[in-house]
Amino acid sequence: MENPTHSLPSLFKQLGLPNDPVSIDQFIAAHSPLKPELHLCDAFFWTKSQADFLRDEILDDADWAEVVDQLDVMLRKGRGM
């Protein structure tokens, strides 16, 4: 299996969010769990540009898609997965 092109910290940086491990853990804790029927990009806490980026990356199966999926899973289950 290939390593993902991008890391979770780099995704947080791309989204304009603090990307150190403590900040990522705090973000996951503050925003999880997401409801199963809610698309990640439709969560209330994203700005329009963040939501558009997340949606486009998944729809286009782009470079960021794998790490966006990782974030989605983490937000559904919490950090301790």
C-alpha atoms as a printed R data frame, in Angstrom:
   type eleno elety resid chain resno       x      y      z
1  ATOM     1    CA   MET     A     1   0.000  0.000  0.000
2  ATOM     2    CA   GLU     A     2   1.311  3.431 -0.912
3  ATOM     3    CA   ASN     A     3   1.763  6.118  1.696
4  ATOM     4    CA   PRO     A     4  -0.732  8.954  1.400
5  ATOM     5    CA   THR     A     5   0.434 11.946 -0.592
6  ATOM     6    CA   HIS     A     6  -0.523 14.295  2.243
7  ATOM     7    CA   SER     A     7  -0.557 14.004  6.017
8  ATOM     8    CA   LEU     A     8  -3.228 14.993  8.511
9  ATOM     9    CA   PRO     A     9  -1.147 17.955  9.751
10 ATOM    10    CA   SER     A    10  -0.708 19.147  6.163
11 ATOM    11    CA   LEU     A    11  -4.489 18.928  5.631
12 ATOM    12    CA   PHE     A    12  -5.096 21.046  8.713
13 ATOM    13    CA   LYS     A    13  -2.555 23.554  7.416
14 ATOM    14    CA   GLN     A    14  -4.263 23.561  4.006
15 ATOM    15    CA   LEU     A    15  -7.571 24.275  5.760
16 ATOM    16    CA   GLY     A    16  -5.994 27.169  7.655
17 ATOM    17    CA   LEU     A    17  -6.266 25.407 11.006
18 ATOM    18    CA   PRO     A    18  -3.603 24.872 13.683
19 ATOM    19    CA   ASN     A    19  -1.813 21.691 12.663
20 ATOM    20    CA   ASP     A    20   0.183 20.582 15.690
21 ATOM    21    CA   PRO     A    21  -0.839 17.244 17.291
22 ATOM    22    CA   VAL     A    22  -2.486 18.843 20.337
23 ATOM    23    CA   SER     A    23  -4.582 21.206 18.189
24 ATOM    24    CA   ILE     A    24  -5.639 18.349 15.909
25 ATOM    25    CA   ASP     A    25  -6.664 16.255 18.929
26 ATOM    26    CA   GLN     A    26  -8.616 19.196 20.349
27 ATOM    27    CA   PHE     A    27 -10.370 19.787 17.016
28 ATOM    28    CA   ILE     A    28 -11.380 16.116 16.763
29 ATOM    29    CA   ALA     A    29 -12.585 16.082 20.381
30 ATOM    30    CA   ALA     A    30 -14.566 19.311 19.951
31 ATOM    31    CA   HIS     A    31 -16.300 18.281 16.719
32 ATOM    32    CA   SER     A    32 -16.959 14.570 17.054
33 ATOM    33    CA   PRO     A    33 -18.888 12.495 16.624
34 ATOM    34    CA   LEU     A    34 -20.453 13.514 13.341
35 ATOM    35    CA   LYS     A    35 -23.874 12.096 12.583
36 ATOM    36    CA   PRO     A    36 -23.645  9.130 10.197
37 ATOM    37    CA   GLU     A    37 -25.887 10.770  7.586
38 ATOM    38    CA   LEU     A    38 -23.898 14.036  7.546
39 ATOM    39    CA   HIS     A    39 -21.289 14.504  4.825
40 ATOM    40    CA   LEU     A    40 -18.016 15.798  6.216
41 ATOM    41    CA   CYS     A    41 -18.137 18.882  4.012
42 ATOM    42    CA   ASP     A    42 -21.622 19.756  5.311
43 ATOM    43    CA   ALA     A    43 -20.575 19.987  8.962
44 ATOM    44    CA   PHE     A    44 -21.444 23.336 10.535
45 ATOM    45    CA   PHE     A    45 -17.912 24.180 11.647
46 ATOM    46    CA   TRP     A    46 -16.345 24.626  8.195
47 ATOM    47    CA   THR     A    47 -16.109 27.908  6.375
48 ATOM    48    CA   LYS     A    48 -17.480 27.901  2.835
49 ATOM    49    CA   SER     A    49 -13.988 27.672  1.343
50 ATOM    50    CA   GLN     A    50 -13.024 24.798  3.657
51 ATOM    51    CA   ALA     A    51 -16.249 22.929  2.845
52 ATOM    52    CA   ASP     A    52 -15.751 23.498 -0.888
53 ATOM    53    CA   PHE     A    53 -12.182 22.205 -0.687
54 ATOM    54    CA   LEU     A    54 -13.201 19.052  1.219
55 ATOM    55    CA   ARG     A    55 -16.121 18.381 -1.161
56 ATOM    56    CA   ASP     A    56 -14.038 18.904 -4.295
57 ATOM    57    CA   GLU     A    57 -11.194 16.700 -3.120
58 ATOM    58    CA   ILE     A    58 -13.544 13.793 -2.449
59 ATOM    59    CA   LEU     A    59 -15.632 14.248 -5.610
60 ATOM    60    CA   ASP     A    60 -12.517 14.504 -7.782
61 ATOM    61    CA   ASP     A    61 -10.712 11.701 -5.928
62 ATOM    62    CA   ALA     A    62  -7.822 14.164 -5.824
63 ATOM    63    CA   ASP     A    63  -4.490 14.091 -3.986
64 ATOM    64    CA   TRP     A    64  -6.064 15.080 -0.684
65 ATOM    65    CA   ALA     A    65  -8.933 12.550 -0.826
66 ATOM    66    CA   GLU     A    66  -7.248  9.865  1.268
67 ATOM    67    CA   VAL     A    67  -6.386 12.176  4.148
68 ATOM    68    CA   VAL     A    68  -9.828 13.851  3.924
69 ATOM    69    CA   ASP     A    69 -11.309 10.352  4.330
70 ATOM    70    CA   GLN     A    70  -9.018  9.823  7.321
71 ATOM    71    CA   LEU     A    71 -10.312 13.032  8.913
72 ATOM    72    CA   ASP     A    72 -13.888 11.947  8.186
73 ATOM    73    CA   VAL     A    73 -13.361  8.641 10.014
74 ATOM    74    CA   MET     A    74 -11.691 10.375 12.946
75 ATOM    75    CA   LEU     A    75 -14.563 12.836 13.295
76 ATOM    76    CA   ARG     A    76 -17.094 10.013 13.285
77 ATOM    77    CA   LYS     A    77 -15.302  7.901 15.885
78 ATOM    78    CA   GLY     A    78 -13.244 10.423 17.855
79 ATOM    79    CA   ARG     A    79  -9.460 10.549 18.077
80 ATOM    80    CA   GLY     A    80  -8.908  7.260 19.897
81 ATOM    81    CA   MET     A    81  -9.534  4.993 16.930
